[in-house]
Amino acid sequence: MAEDFLLNIKSTKHCKYNINYHIVWCSKYRHKVLDGPLADFLKELIETICNNYEYELLNIEIMPDHVHLFISVPPYIAPTDIVKTIKSITAIELFKNYSDLKTNKFWGSGLWSKGYYVATAGNVTADTIQRYIDEQKNNL
């Protein structure tokens, strides 16, 4: 996990970026099923997904009824794609490895609620950006 995420500027062939998202999603019906060995398995699974998709996992916390991710991705990956990828793969794998989940709690429905929360974090404030843009006019 990266402790210095605010100073961690990354690069692609054509850009430099520092894009970090805080993403949260809940189990369907807010069932408190994400604990014990299942939570450990889910955490390892998300770490594997992030490695496979080249997402940088900065932090993760599994709560009994929701998941918190702090993740850094290149600018060409939309937050909705991150969420879709992680939620779909984890639901398939959790139902496969914990079949009692499907029969006891989610009978015929998905594991995750449809919605999610996403926020951005970076190393500058909105005021800093505004001041920089305003100063560019003076540099002409």
C-alpha angles and dihedrals in degrees: 000000000000114000095183097052092140092062097039106108111182132195142215123186092277109023148035118225148170106194118162126173132197104208126184130181135169137223113255112275086008088271109180097231101123100095142099118011091348091060090048091050091047092051092051090045093053090048089053092048091050091051092048093049095040094244112148109230107212097174140345134192124183113205123188093261105017146031129231118202129182106193140167121212138168117270094252092065114084119219090236090058091052091052094045092049097048097040095048097046094044093048092052093046096044092050089047094049098034103037092169088070091068095046099039105037115006103034103181098344135093126274097234132055114246096245135069141180123237131181132169129233129189143151100270134060126232088250091056092052092046091050091048092051092047091050091053089069089059092053095065 
